[in-house]
Amino acid sequence: MRLRFRLQKKLNVASNDLRFTVAGREIVLSAPVPDTTISDSEWLIANARGLPSEQEAVEFGHKLRVAIELASVAARLGVDAGRDVATSGLGKVVRESIAAESGTLVRDNVHGLDIFEDDPRVRFFTMNMTGTVRANPEPFLPFAAELFEQAASLSDKARDMILLLNYALMRPEPVAQIVFAFSAVEMMGQSENWSNDQKKLLAELASTAEGDTTVNERERLEVATAIRKSMHRISLRQGVFRLLDRLDLTDLKKSWDDLYAERSTLVHGLAPRPGADYGDLAFRAVSLCGRILLKAIAEELPAANRYVDTFFELPRPSR
């Protein structure tokens, strides 16, 4: 099993490989370019050998991918584990010619999971270019190993949250981090619905507006229609506040409003201004949204927000 993934922050590991254990099986982590230290590569490969069958290798690989993605979010790293598509490779004729001449079995360089028969003749076609911010391998790798069994049972909604937060963490541009971090929380808030009592009240208000003869017919019908249409959706802010109440994060409402106002000035105003530094706003936005999303994920997997105070502490805004 070969899982090739990319990290936003390089790991602070001075050796060419790092071995760690997942579910009793040794994983060898290395850079894709020979004689390259892990700390010098944003692309990494996790290899596991000796899996007894293709099916077990596939299952192990998928569980490892989910665990790594979740541990990355929890440790505020940012990972792109791919969708099992080759990013470089050679044509079939060229591969067959190389195999005939030298016996080398050249495989495409897959971004994501690749399962194949263990053979010393296997080689990968790869090209690489680089540039640097490093992170410690702890708690990232030990936490991924710990989450391995539980992470596979996460719901699609939780996986979507992890994907969006990783996507925000992977963006080098502060403005993109801000947009994607807030969008991930708003997506969660939109799953909130009006209560039955609220729906009943809205229906009564629509009927009252429709029958009010003090207003001309066209205008009162427009108001009634607007009320009825709103029955099927809660505003973005209402949805997020419902989510915060449900997660027992009511104390974050003011922080959300304050940061969202800054975000709205940026997105809807004349900003981003040329030369302006939005790094501080991006850091605070990802910190706030990360706390909310990890708490939501922790409803399914309680350990998910263990490191939230370490990596997603809410700083005071700079003045």
Stockholm file with secondary structure:
# STOCKHOLM 1.0

chainA/1-319         MRLRFRLQKKLNVASNDLRFTVAGREIVLSAPVPDTTISDSEWLIANARGLPSEQEAVEFGHKLRVAIELASVAARLGVDAGRDVATSGLGKVVRESIAAESGTLVRDNVHGLDIFEDDPRVRFFTMNMTGTVRANPEPFLPFAAELFEQAASLSDKARDMILLLNYALMRPEPVAQIVFAFSAVEMMGQSENWSNDQKKLLAELASTAEGDTTVNERERLEVATAIRKSMHRISLRQGVFRLLDRLDLTDLKKSWDDLYAERSTLVHGLAPRPGADYGDLAFRAVSLCGRILLKAIAEELPAANRYVDTFFELPRPSR
#=GR chainA/1-319 SS CEEEEEESSEECCCSSEEEEEETTEEEEEECSSTTCCGGGCSEEEEECCCCSSHHHHHHHHHHHHHHHHHHHHHTTCCEECCCSEEEECCCHHHHHHHHHHHCCEEECEEEEEECCCCCTTEEECCCCCCCCCEECSTTHHHHHHHHHHHHTTCCHHHHHHHHHHHHHHHCSSHHHHHHHHHHHHHHHHTTCCCCHHHHHHHHHHHHHHHHCTTSCHHHHHHHHHHHHHHTTCCCHHHHHHHHHHHTTCGGGHHHHHHHHHHHHHHHHSSCSCTTCCCHHHHHHHHHHHHHHHHHHHHTTSGGGGTTHHHHSCCCCCCC
#=GC SS_cons         CEEEEEESSEECCCSSEEEEEETTEEEEEECSSTTCCGGGCSEEEEECCCCSSHHHHHHHHHHHHHHHHHHHHHTTCCEECCCSEEEECCCHHHHHHHHHHHCCEEECEEEEEECCCCCTTEEECCCCCCCCCEECSTTHHHHHHHHHHHHTTCCHHHHHHHHHHHHHHHCSSHHHHHHHHHHHHHHHHTTCCCCHHHHHHHHHHHHHHHHCTTSCHHHHHHHHHHHHHHTTCCCHHHHHHHHHHHTTCGGGHHHHHHHHHHHHHHHHSSCSCTTCCCHHHHHHHHHHHHHHHHHHHHTTSGGGGTTHHHHSCCCCCCC
//
